[in-house]
Amino acid sequence: MIAGVDEVGRGPLAGPVVTAAVILSPDDPMLGQYRDSKKLSEKKRLLMYRNIRKHAVAYAVAQASVEEIDRLNILHATMLAMRRAVDGLSVKPTKVLVDGNRVPDVSVAAEAIVGGDNSVQEIAAASIVAKVVRDRLITWLDVKYPVYQFAAHKGYGTAAHMQALRDHGPCPAHRRSFAPVQRCLHTR
């Protein structure tokens, strides 16, 4: 019962950081095909997401809010969200494998694997689940705050996003502890 854990959204200037924990079934028909979510087309990612939800032994999604990111910093907020995802699993894993070089404080054995989303199926599956969920959250933010065009850049600091920040200042979805957002707090 290996749980893979990954996050999406550490680098953006807006929105929550989203994590997922996934325990795959040995009977999963797509086992062996999962890849880092960033290397998949949106269509392929959605197909795999639906398959994971249908066939996984267990999966859980968690997040750390913008307020938690600003209060704790992005690393600690990510670790909090990862712990929440592991704690949210309906089946307790025997081991947790985390993409990256740090592990959250969890109640089972855990190991960090740099590049794990490319080499461990459970971590790749977690990256897919987290990416699909975060993209949906960002699409909702795009509807709520259309001047920032979140759906186009997912909250990353693109030229268009930075221009919208300069023109309109930050909205409640922006991470005020991030330097590019801080610089725009007093521009209006």
C-alpha positions in Angstrom: 0.0 0.0 0.0 2.3 2.7 -1.3 0.9 6.2 -1.5 2.4 8.6 -4.0 2.2 12.3 -3.0 2.8 15.4 -5.2 1.9 19.0 -5.3 0.9 21.5 -7.9 1.1 25.3 -7.6 4.2 26.2 -5.5 5.4 28.8 -8.0 2.3 30.8 -9.0 1.5 34.2 -7.6 -2.1 33.3 -7.0 -4.3 30.5 -5.8 -3.8 27.6 -3.3 -1.1 25.0 -3.5 -2.9 21.6 -4.2 -1.6 18.2 -3.2 -2.8 14.7 -3.8 -2.1 11.3 -2.3 -2.8 8.2 -4.4 -2.7 4.5 -3.7 -2.9 2.7 -7.1 -4.4 -0.7 -7.7 -2.3 -3.4 -9.3 -5.4 -4.0 -11.6 -5.4 -0.4 -12.9 -5.5 -0.7 -16.7 -3.4 2.4 -17.1 -0.7 1.3 -14.7 2.7 2.0 -16.3 1.4 4.8 -18.4 1.2 7.6 -15.8 3.7 10.5 -16.3 4.4 13.8 -14.7 1.3 15.9 -15.2 3.3 18.7 -16.9 4.3 16.3 -19.7 0.7 15.4 -20.6 -1.8 17.1 -22.8 -4.9 18.3 -21.0 -6.9 15.7 -22.8 -4.6 12.9 -21.7 -4.4 14.2 -18.2 -8.2 14.3 -17.9 -8.5 10.7 -19.2 -5.9 9.5 -16.7 -7.6 11.5 -13.9 -10.9 9.8 -14.5 -9.1 6.4 -14.6 -7.3 7.1 -11.3 -10.6 8.1 -9.7 -12.2 4.9 -10.9 -9.5 2.4 -10.2 -7.4 3.7 -7.3 -7.5 1.8 -4.0 -7.7 5.3 -2.5 -6.9 8.9 -3.3 -7.3 12.2 -1.5 -6.8 15.8 -2.5 -5.9 18.7 -0.1 -4.8 22.2 -0.3 -3.2 25.1 1.6 -5.0 28.4 1.1 -3.4 31.6 0.0 -3.7 32.8 3.6 -1.8 29.7 4.9 0.8 30.2 2.2 1.3 33.9 3.3 1.3 33.0 7.0 3.6 29.9 6.9 5.6 30.3 3.6 5.1 28.2 0.5 7.3 25.3 1.7 5.5 24.8 5.1 2.1 25.3 3.5 3.0 22.6 0.9 4.0 20.2 3.6 0.8 21.0 5.5 -1.3 20.2 2.4 0.6 17.0 1.8 0.0 15.9 5.3 -3.7 16.7 4.9 -3.8 14.6 1.7 -2.2 11.6 3.3 -4.4 11.9 6.3 -7.4 12.1 4.0 -6.8 8.7 2.4 -9.5 6.2 3.2 -6.9 3.4 3.4 -3.8 3.9 5.5 -0.7 3.4 3.4 2.3 1.4 4.6 4.7 3.9 3.0 4.5 7.3 1.5 6.6 8.4 -1.5 6.8 12.1 -2.1 8.1 13.9 -5.2 10.9 16.2 -4.2 13.6 16.4 -1.5 11.4 16.8 1.6 8.7 14.8 3.3 5.8 16.0 5.3 5.2 15.0 8.9 3.1 11.9 8.5 2.3 8.9 10.7 3.9 6.3 8.3 7.3 5.8 6.8 8.0 8.4 4.1 10.6 8.9 1.5 11.4 11.8 -0.8 12.3 11.0 -4.4 13.6 13.8 -6.6 12.0 13.5 -10.0 9.6 10.9 -8.5 6.8 12.2 -10.8 8.8 10.8 -13.7 9.8 7.5 -12.1 7.1 6.4 -9.6 3.6 5.6 -10.9 1.9 6.5 -7.6 3.6 9.9 -7.6 2.8 10.5 -11.2 -0.8 9.7 -10.5 -0.8 12.1 -7.6 0.6 14.8 -9.8 -2.2 14.3 -12.4 -4.9 14.4 -9.7 -3.5 17.6 -8.1 -3.0 19.3 -11.5 -6.6 18.6 -12.7 -8.0 19.8 -9.4 -5.9 23.0 -9.2 -6.6 23.8 -12.8 -10.4 23.6 -12.0 -9.9 25.9 -9.0 -8.0 28.4 -11.1 -10.7 28.3 -13.8 -13.2 29.3 -11.0 -10.9 32.1 -9.9 -10.8 33.3 -13.6 -14.6 33.6 -13.5 -14.5 35.4 -10.2 -11.7 37.8 -11.1 -11.7 38.0 -14.9 -9.3 41.0 -15.2 -6.4 38.7 -14.3 -7.1 36.0 -16.9 -6.1 33.2 -14.5 -7.2 30.5 -16.9 -4.6 31.6 -19.4 -1.6 31.5 -17.0 -2.8 29.5 -14.0 -1.5 32.2 -11.7 2.1 32.2 -12.8 3.9 35.5 -13.2 3.5 35.9 -17.0 3.8 39.3 -18.6 0.1 39.6 -19.0 -0.5 38.6 -15.3 2.1 41.1 -14.1 0.5 43.9 -16.2 -2.9 43.1 -14.7 -1.4 43.2 -11.2 0.1 46.6 -12.0 -3.2 47.9 -13.5 -5.6 46.5 -10.9 -3.5 45.6 -7.8 -3.8 42.2 -6.2 -7.1 40.4 -5.6 -7.8 38.2 -2.6 -6.5 35.2 -4.5 -3.0 36.6 -4.8 -0.2 35.5 -2.5 0.9 38.8 -0.8 4.0 37.2 0.7 5.4 36.7 -2.9 7.7 39.6 -3.9 6.1 40.3 -7.3 2.7 40.7 -5.6 4.2 42.8 -2.8 5.6 45.2 -5.4 2.1 45.7 -6.8 0.4 46.3 -3.4 1.1 50.0 -3.5 1.1 50.7 -7.2 -2.5 51.9 -7.4 
